[in-house]
């Protein structure tokens, strides 16, 4: 039977989570450079920020668990995850509305325009 070192598994998990978070930002950066308009760029950025930051937070939490479980670390991770959801959602909507109002040009591939229908 092969003995598995738990510190190696946790280090691997920490690294994989951090790399996946970095990959989210890299893919978003490449995709944003190809986007047709500001609204599409903001939409891409909001997904990368939400998912990438959550993966970074989980990576930091697993790293914190290597010193032992504490309720404080768990509470901090949960608050950080919740704050990430709220902040990225509000920020992306605010940025999208500001970009739309500053420059009304949309990519011709945009199928519909909900904001124009509001007013």
C-alpha positions in Angstrom: 0.0 0.0 0.0 1.3 3.5 -0.9 1.3 6.0 1.9 -0.1 9.4 0.8 1.2 12.5 2.5 -1.7 14.8 3.4 0.4 18.0 3.2 1.2 17.1 -0.4 -2.5 16.7 -1.2 -3.4 20.0 0.5 -0.6 21.8 -1.2 -1.8 20.4 -4.5 -5.4 21.5 -3.8 -4.2 25.0 -2.8 -2.2 25.3 -6.0 -5.0 24.0 -8.3 -7.5 26.4 -6.8 -5.1 29.3 -7.2 -4.2 28.3 -10.8 -7.9 27.9 -11.7 -8.6 31.4 -10.3 -5.7 32.8 -12.3 -6.9 31.0 -15.4 -10.3 32.7 -15.0 -8.6 36.1 -15.2 -6.4 35.1 -18.1 -9.2 33.8 -20.2 -11.3 36.9 -19.4 -8.4 39.2 -20.4 -8.0 37.4 -23.7 -11.8 37.3 -24.3 -12.2 41.0 -23.3 -9.6 42.0 -25.9 -11.8 40.4 -28.6 -15.2 41.8 -27.4 -17.1 44.1 -29.6 -18.4 46.7 -27.2 -18.0 47.9 -23.6 -21.1 46.1 -22.3 -19.7 42.7 -23.5 -16.4 43.5 -21.9 -18.0 44.3 -18.6 -20.1 41.1 -18.7 -16.9 39.0 -19.3 -15.1 40.8 -16.5 -17.9 40.3 -13.9 -17.9 36.5 -14.4 -14.1 36.3 -14.2 -14.0 38.5 -11.1 -16.7 36.5 -9.3 -15.5 33.1 -10.1 -11.8 33.9 -10.0 -11.9 35.6 -6.7 -14.0 32.8 -5.2 -11.4 30.3 -6.2 -8.7 32.5 -4.7 -10.7 32.8 -1.4 -11.1 29.0 -1.3 -7.4 28.5 -1.9 -6.6 30.9 1.0 -9.1 29.1 3.2 -7.6 25.7 2.4 -4.2 27.1 3.2 -5.5 28.4 6.5 -6.9 25.0 7.3 -3.3 23.5 7.2 -2.7 25.1 10.6 -6.0 23.7 11.9 -9.7 24.3 11.8 -11.0 27.5 13.4 -14.4 29.0 13.3 -13.0 32.4 12.8 -11.3 31.4 9.5 -14.5 29.7 8.3 -16.5 32.8 9.1 -14.0 35.0 7.4 -14.1 32.8 4.3 -17.9 32.8 4.2 -18.1 36.6 4.6 -15.5 37.0 1.9 -17.4 34.7 -0.5 -20.7 36.5 0.2 -19.1 39.9 -0.2 -17.6 38.8 -3.5 -21.0 37.9 -4.8 -22.6 41.1 -3.7 -19.8 43.4 -4.8 -19.2 41.8 -8.2 -22.9 41.9 -9.0 -23.5 45.5 -8.0 -20.2 46.7 -9.6 -21.0 45.0 -12.9 -24.5 46.4 -13.1 -23.2 49.9 -12.2 -20.4 49.7 -14.7 -22.7 48.4 -17.4 -25.2 51.2 -16.9 -22.5 53.8 -16.9 -20.9 52.5 -20.1 -24.3 52.3 -21.8 -25.2 55.8 -20.8 -21.8 57.2 -21.8 -21.7 55.6 -25.2 -24.9 54.1 -26.7 -23.2 52.1 -29.4 -23.7 48.4 -29.1 -22.1 45.6 -31.1 -24.3 44.7 -34.1 -24.3 41.1 -32.8 -26.2 42.2 -29.6 -29.6 40.6 -29.8 -31.6 42.9 -27.6 -31.3 46.1 -25.7 -33.2 45.9 -22.3 -32.0 49.3 -21.1 -33.4 51.1 -24.2 -36.7 49.4 -23.6 -36.9 50.9 -20.0 -37.1 54.4 -20.9 
